[in-house]
Each structure stands twice: as C-alpha cells, then as structure tokens.
C-alpha cells in the first residue's frame, strides 16, 4: 500500500486516466474528488458489500408492489 501526504488541491494519478484530488481537509475527514473514465466503476468501500450481494427478484417485485400500493393510496383515481 502506498501512503501519501497531500494538501488541498494536490492530486494523485493512478495509471494514465484516474486522478484523485484532495478537495478539502478538516479534523478527522478528507473530502476527495475522483476523475475516472466512464468504464471505470468508482464505489465507496462500505457500499461494495451491498453491490456485491445478488439481486433477489422477489425483493424487486415486493418493492414495486409496495410502491404501487402507496401510489394507489395517494391517487385512488389512477388505479
């Protein structure tokens, strides 16, 4: 692992096409910007677990059913 110290507005280059820029620093937090090509997926680490989980068709159907039920309650004339 490469560990670097950067100040606001300084950058880190990854390969030829990814730029990581320090946007702002504060106590205990760093705000960064990442510029990468569209074909490179950039995702927060804590979301990786959710993205990697397989999608269950039943859960999608249940979510849509709940959504349409809520809409029909709000707009009964649209049923």
Sine and cosine of phi, psi and omega as CSV:
sin_phi,cos_phi,sin_psi,cos_psi,sin_omega,cos_omega
0.00,0.00,0.74,-0.67,0.07,-1.00
-1.00,-0.03,0.79,-0.61,0.03,-1.00
-0.90,-0.43,0.82,-0.57,-0.04,-1.00
-0.82,-0.57,0.43,-0.90,0.15,-0.99
-0.96,-0.28,0.79,-0.62,-0.01,-1.00
-0.74,-0.67,0.47,-0.88,0.08,-1.00
-0.95,-0.30,0.29,-0.96,0.04,-1.00
-0.79,0.62,0.65,-0.76,-0.01,-1.00
0.98,0.19,-0.11,0.99,0.08,-1.00
-0.99,0.13,0.42,-0.91,-0.11,-0.99
-0.84,-0.55,0.27,-0.96,0.14,-0.99
-0.76,-0.65,0.74,-0.67,0.03,-1.00
-0.97,-0.22,0.71,-0.70,0.06,-1.00
-0.87,-0.49,0.91,-0.41,-0.08,-1.00
0.90,0.44,-0.50,-0.87,-0.01,-1.00
-0.99,-0.11,-0.18,0.98,-0.20,-0.98
-0.75,-0.66,0.03,1.00,-0.02,-1.00
-0.89,-0.46,0.79,-0.61,0.01,-1.00
-0.84,-0.54,0.80,-0.61,0.09,-1.00
-0.94,-0.34,0.82,-0.57,-0.05,-1.00
-0.86,-0.51,0.73,-0.69,0.09,-1.00
-0.98,0.21,0.89,-0.45,-0.05,-1.00
-1.00,0.01,-0.68,0.74,-0.08,-1.00
-0.35,-0.94,0.59,-0.81,0.10,-1.00
-0.85,-0.52,0.54,-0.84,0.03,-1.00
-0.52,-0.86,0.06,-1.00,0.02,-1.00
-0.87,0.50,0.91,-0.42,0.08,-1.00
0.97,0.24,0.11,0.99,-0.01,-1.00
-0.55,-0.84,0.51,-0.86,0.07,-1.00
-0.74,-0.67,0.76,-0.65,0.06,-1.00
-0.98,-0.19,0.83,-0.56,-0.04,-1.00
-0.85,-0.52,0.40,-0.92,0.13,-0.99
-0.88,-0.47,0.62,-0.78,-0.01,-1.00
-0.82,-0.57,0.85,-0.53,0.04,-1.00
-0.94,-0.33,0.92,-0.39,-0.05,-1.00
-0.66,-0.75,0.41,-0.91,0.06,-1.00
-0.87,0.50,0.40,-0.92,-0.03,-1.00
-0.87,0.50,-0.47,0.88,-0.04,-1.00
-0.99,0.12,-0.02,1.00,0.06,-1.00
-0.98,-0.20,0.86,-0.51,0.02,-1.00
-0.99,0.12,0.79,-0.61,0.06,-1.00
-0.90,-0.43,0.85,-0.53,-0.08,-1.00
-0.61,-0.79,0.60,-0.80,0.06,-1.00
-0.92,0.39,0.62,-0.79,-0.06,-1.00
-0.83,0.55,-0.64,0.77,-0.04,-1.00
-0.94,0.34,-0.29,0.96,0.05,-1.00
-1.00,0.00,-0.26,0.97,-0.04,-1.00
-0.84,0.54,-0.64,0.77,0.01,-1.00
-0.88,0.47,-0.66,0.75,0.00,-1.00
-0.94,0.35,-0.63,0.78,-0.02,-1.00
-0.94,0.35,-0.60,0.80,-0.05,-1.00
-0.96,0.28,-0.33,0.94,-0.01,-1.00
-0.92,0.38,0.68,-0.73,0.01,-1.00
-0.91,0.42,0.59,-0.81,0.02,-1.00
-0.99,0.15,0.80,-0.60,0.02,-1.00
-1.00,-0.08,0.88,-0.48,-0.01,-1.00
-0.82,0.57,-0.57,0.82,-0.01,-1.00
-0.89,0.47,-0.62,0.79,-0.03,-1.00
-0.93,0.38,-0.58,0.82,0.04,-1.00
-0.92,0.40,-0.69,0.72,0.02,-1.00
-0.88,0.48,-0.69,0.72,0.01,-1.00
-0.89,0.46,-0.65,0.76,0.02,-1.00
-0.90,0.43,-0.69,0.72,0.02,-1.00
-0.91,0.42,-0.66,0.75,0.03,-1.00
-0.87,0.49,-0.73,0.69,0.03,-1.00
-0.87,0.49,-0.67,0.74,-0.01,-1.00
-0.88,0.47,-0.74,0.67,-0.03,-1.00
-0.94,0.34,-0.54,0.84,0.09,-1.00
-0.90,0.44,-0.66,0.75,0.03,-1.00
-0.90,0.44,-0.65,0.76,0.03,-1.00
-0.91,0.42,-0.66,0.75,-0.03,-1.00
-0.93,0.37,-0.47,0.88,0.08,-1.00
-0.94,0.33,-0.59,0.81,-0.01,-1.00
-0.98,0.19,-0.55,0.84,-0.07,-1.00
-0.76,-0.64,0.96,0.26,-0.09,-1.00
-0.88,0.47,-0.42,0.91,-0.01,-1.00
-0.97,0.26,-0.11,0.99,-0.07,-1.00
-0.98,-0.19,0.06,1.00,-0.09,-1.00
-0.88,0.47,0.00,0.00,0.00,0.00
